[in-house]
């Protein structure tokens, strides 16, 4: 499927938009926990945090981001890789509780030629999917139809995470 609107979005991430020494957009979000709700950060772990994608393919599109800015999965430490793997499972549980998707796309785009929109900071995508959720609008109208505002989905996911915490008595993560 052809999505010409993506090239315009990716062009917004040119290097001159990133102030020198401040790192990627993910590094700046990681360093600003006081504004997690403004950045749609849902959860912070030891080595990885979860943020909603501001330019989602579907509502509930999550990104798992290591705090440490690396550009390759192979550059992650064993602890970071372990946390990512466990977090994929947890995040899918949150999405199940909040949005009840029929399935998922999970993966990463590593490097520019791999399709990474932010190639300097590796991140893993979790995209909830529903039967019949694809249509002609992205191709013909260069627009996507999302049935819910980001703030509404953020609230549902925060509720699902809080419920999980209550169920497991896990108070170590915000």
N, C-alpha and C positions, 0 to 999 in steps of 0.2 A: 504494500500500500504506500502511496506517495504522499508525503506531508510537507509541502513547500513552506508552510508557516514556520517549521522548526529552524530553518536557516536564519530567519530574521531573529528568532529568540536567541539562538546560539551566538549571533553577532553581538548581542548585548554584553557578552562576557569577555570582550577584548581586554587585553592586559592594561591598557591605559585607564580603564575604569577601576582598577585595583590600586589603591595608594601603596607606594613603596613600603616594604617592611611589614605590611599588615596581613599578608598571607591571603588565602582563599576566602571566599564568602563563608565557607564552613568554619574556617579557623576563627573568623570574627564572631560568628554565632556561638561557637564553643567557648569563647572568652567572655561572653556576655550573658551569664545565667540569670541575671536580674530581669532580663527582657525575654525570657523563654516563651511566654504567651504571645508576644508580639512577633516572634520568629517562628511560631508554631512548633517549638520543641516540645515533644511529648514525654520524653524520658531521657535520663542521663545515667549511664553506667560507669564502670571503672575506666574503660578504654574506648567506649563507643556511645554515641547518642543517637536518638531517633527524632527526626524532624519531618514534618509534612512537606511535600514538594509544592512549591508555589506555582509551578507550571505543570499540573498533573495530567497524566493520560486518562485517569479516572479519579473520582473522588475517593479519598482514603489512600492515595499514592504516597507511600512512606519512603524515606531515605534513611539508611543506617550508615552513620558516618563515624570513622575513627577520629578521636580528638587530634591525633598526630597526623600531620599532613604528609601523606605518601601518595605516590601516583600509581603504585602497582600492588596487587593483592599479595604478591610474593614478598613485598617489603614489610608486610604486617608481621608483628611478633606472633609467636604461638598463642600467647594470651589474647591478643587482639583477634586472631582468627577464631579462637574458641568462643569468645564473647559474641562475635558476629554470628556464628552458627547457632548458638543458643538463642540469640535475639531474633533471628529469622522466625524461629518457632514461637517465641513469645509474641512478637508483633502480629503474626498471623492469628494467634489466639485473640488478641485485642480487636483485630479487624473482624474476626468471626463474631465476637460479642457485640460489637458496635454496628456493623453494617451487613452482616450475613451474606458475604459474597459466595458465588458458586465455585470459584477457583481463583488462582493467582498466577501472575508472572513474577518470577523472582530472578534477579540477575544484576550484572554490572556491565557498564561500558567502560573499558579500560583504554586510555589513550585516545587521541583525536581520531585516529583511523578506526578505532573501535566504537566511535560514536559518543564519546564522553563530552558532555556539555561543559563540565568543569574538570579538565583532564589532570590538573595538578593535585587534586584531592579526591582520592578514591572514595566511592560511596556505592552502596548496594540498594537497588530498587526493589520494593515490594508493591506490586500493583494488583489490587483486588479486581476481579473480573466477574461479570454476571452474564448469564446466557442472554444473547441478543443485545449486548451493550455496544456493539460496533455498528456504525452506520455510515452513510455517505457524506455527512457534514464536514469532516476534516479534509476530505479530498476535494469536494466541489465547492464548499463554502469557506475553506481555510479557517474553520472555527470548530470548537469542540462543544458538545452538549454535556454539561455536568449538572446532575440533578440537585445538587446541594452546595451551599456556600462553604468555603473553607472553614470559617468560624463555627458553623454548625457541626461539620464533621469533626473538627478539633474538640468540641465539647463532648461529642459522643465517645470519641476515643479516650479523652481524659476520664470520663465516667467508667469506661471499660477497664482502664488501667487501675483506677482507684478500687474497683470491685475486685480485680485480681489481687491487689495488695491486701484487701480485707480478707480474701479467701486464703491467702498464703501467709498472712502476718508479716509480709516483707515491708519493712519501713526503712530499708537502707538506701533506697533510690528515690529521687525526687521526680 
